[in-house]
């Protein structure tokens, strides 16, 4: 086993979650600045990771780990950064909120 492999898995999974949170925030708040969207994406990801660790503290044979919360937040930040990199170099149109027109 690789040392800290579980932290890398946390970063990868929560990186995807951070990317998706940022995308969802951008669709919900199209007028928000990039900095506000990035902060929201990382904050929501970190809070989700924290809630997951709190939940684990009540599950038999599982333990809560502050290092996992840190890995979750770092993964979320990397996912948000990757999202903005994709926007900058992907040449895609900006996300638009759903319209029933």
C-alpha positions as CSV (number, residue, x, y, z in Angstrom):
1,X,0.0,0.0,0.0
2,X,1.1,3.5,-0.7
3,X,1.2,5.9,2.3
4,X,-1.7,8.3,2.4
5,X,-3.4,6.6,-0.5
6,X,-6.8,7.1,1.2
7,X,-6.1,10.9,1.2
8,X,-5.5,10.8,-2.5
9,X,-8.7,9.0,-3.0
10,X,-10.5,11.6,-0.9
11,X,-8.9,14.4,-3.0
12,X,-10.0,12.8,-6.2
13,X,-13.6,12.1,-5.2
14,X,-14.1,15.5,-3.6
15,X,-12.3,17.2,-6.5
16,X,-15.0,16.0,-8.8
17,X,-17.6,17.1,-6.2
18,X,-16.0,20.6,-6.0
19,X,-16.1,20.9,-9.8
20,X,-19.8,19.9,-9.8
21,X,-20.7,22.3,-7.0
22,X,-18.9,25.1,-8.8
23,X,-20.8,24.3,-12.0
24,X,-24.1,24.2,-10.1
25,X,-23.4,27.5,-8.4
26,X,-22.5,29.1,-11.7
27,X,-25.8,27.9,-13.2
28,X,-27.8,29.1,-10.2
29,X,-26.0,32.5,-9.8
30,X,-25.0,33.5,-13.3
31,X,-24.1,37.1,-12.3
32,X,-21.8,36.0,-9.5
33,X,-18.1,36.7,-9.9
34,X,-15.6,33.9,-10.4
35,X,-14.1,34.4,-7.0
36,X,-17.5,34.1,-5.3
37,X,-18.2,30.9,-7.3
38,X,-14.9,29.4,-6.4
39,X,-15.4,30.2,-2.7
40,X,-18.9,28.7,-2.7
41,X,-17.7,25.6,-4.5
42,X,-14.8,25.0,-2.0
43,X,-17.0,25.9,1.0
44,X,-19.8,23.5,0.0
45,X,-17.3,20.7,-0.7
46,X,-15.6,21.2,2.6
47,X,-18.9,21.3,4.5
48,X,-20.0,18.1,2.8
49,X,-16.8,16.5,3.7
50,X,-17.1,17.6,7.3
51,X,-20.7,16.3,7.5
52,X,-19.5,12.9,6.0
53,X,-16.8,12.6,8.8
54,X,-19.4,13.5,11.5
55,X,-21.6,10.8,10.1
56,X,-18.7,8.3,10.1
57,X,-18.2,8.9,13.8
58,X,-21.6,7.3,14.5
59,X,-21.0,4.2,12.2
60,X,-19.5,1.1,13.7
61,X,-15.9,0.3,12.8
62,X,-15.5,3.7,11.2
63,X,-13.7,6.8,12.6
64,X,-13.8,10.5,11.9
65,X,-10.5,11.9,10.7
66,X,-9.6,15.6,10.4
67,X,-7.0,14.7,7.8
68,X,-9.8,13.4,5.6
69,X,-11.7,16.7,5.9
70,X,-8.5,18.6,4.9
71,X,-8.0,16.3,1.9
72,X,-11.7,16.8,1.0
73,X,-11.3,20.6,1.1
74,X,-8.0,20.5,-0.9
75,X,-9.6,18.2,-3.5
76,X,-12.6,20.6,-3.7
77,X,-10.2,23.5,-4.4
78,X,-8.4,21.5,-7.1
79,X,-11.7,20.6,-8.7
80,X,-12.8,24.2,-8.7
81,X,-9.5,25.3,-10.2
82,X,-9.8,22.5,-12.8
83,X,-13.3,23.7,-13.6
84,X,-12.1,27.3,-14.3
85,X,-9.2,25.9,-16.3
86,X,-11.7,24.0,-18.5
87,X,-13.7,27.1,-19.0
88,X,-10.7,29.2,-19.9
89,X,-9.3,26.7,-22.4
90,X,-12.3,24.7,-23.4
91,X,-13.9,27.3,-25.6
92,X,-17.3,26.4,-24.3
93,X,-20.2,28.8,-24.0
94,X,-21.0,30.0,-20.4
95,X,-23.5,27.9,-18.5
96,X,-27.0,29.3,-18.6
97,X,-29.7,28.8,-16.1
98,X,-32.6,26.5,-17.1
99,X,-35.3,28.3,-18.9
100,X,-38.8,26.9,-19.6
101,X,-39.4,29.2,-22.6
